[in-house]
Amino acid sequence: MKSGPKIIVIVLIALCSFYGGYTFSARTGTEPGYFDAVEAAGYGGGGSEKIEGISDEMNEFYQSLREE
């Protein structure tokens, strides 16, 4: 097999894989903004303000982890 057909097959497989992964990901039901929410003060989200979307008990737990 020459390199021309190999490249075409590889590109087609890559495009089909990307399309399949993209459509599967779009149908998982994850709400927009889910990954933007700060839950555990990670990746620069650490502040003294209350974290939205979690209970007061979990907020106190995360604050106690920061103090250690």
N, C-alpha and C positions, 0 to 999 in steps of 0.2 A: 504494500500500500504506500502510495506516495505521500509526501507531507501535506499537500494541498487538501485532500479529502480528510485527513486526520484533523487538521485545524478546523475545518467546517464542522465536523462531528463534535469536536470539543466545544466550539462556540455554541452550537445548537443545544448541547447538553447543559451548558452553563446558563443559557437563557431560559430553558425549560425549568431548571432547578430554581432559578431566581423567581420566575413567575409562580411556580408552585408554592414556594416558601412565602412569597408576598401575599398570595390569596389565602393561604392557610392562616397567616398571621392576622389578616384583616377580619377573619371570621371567628376569632377566639373570644370576642366579647369584652375585651379589655376597654375600659372607659377612657376617653381622651383625657389627658392630664394625669393619669394614674402614676406615671413614672416621674412626673414633676413634683409630686407631693413629698415633702420632707417628713420622714417617719422616725428616724432614729438619729437625727443630727449628724448624719454622715455626709461626706463630700461638701463641706462648707456650709451645711445647714444648721450648724450649732449656734444657737442663740438662747437668750433667756426667755424669749416669748413662748407662748403656748403653741404647740404644734397642732395644726388643724387635722381633723380626721381621726384622732385617737382619744381615748378616754382620759380622764384626769389621773387615774391610777397609772396608766401607761406613761403619761407625761412625767409624773413624779419618778417613775422607775428610770426613765431615760435621763432625767436630770441627775438622779443619784449616780448613774454610771459616769456622767461627765465629771462629777466631783472627785471621783477616786483617783 
